[in-house]
Amino acid sequence: MAGGKETPRQKMIGMMYLVLTALLALQVSSAVLEKFAIINETLVGLVTTGNEKSDLILKAIVDEAGKSQLPGVLKAKENAQKVRELTQKTMKSIDDLKKRNAKGFKDR
């Protein structure tokens, strides 16, 4: 392939190598995409589990604050609710970005 004239057979072999290389590259790409899909599914599951745990912890803090009038407990309740609100806002923003990017990717 580096020399001057190639016979038709050599040209055909070179073209076959080129096609084989392209097919292998496509296969690697699909494997990488599959791994990203698996990672995404795992992360979504972890986020769901984390949200459930956070809701339970927040509920426990609110319940404890309802029983007690100590300033420290009431301050913990307020802080926990602020953190939860900020977390939900951030998660919504991330989900919106993912949806917008997915929509843009499908339009291509």
Secondary structure, 3 states (H helix, E strand, C coil): CCCCCCCHHHHHHHHHHHHHHHHHHHHHHHHHHHHHHHHHHHHHHHHHHHHHHHHHHHHHHHHHHHHCCCHHHHHHHHHHHHHHHHHHHHHHHHHHHHHHHHHHHHHC
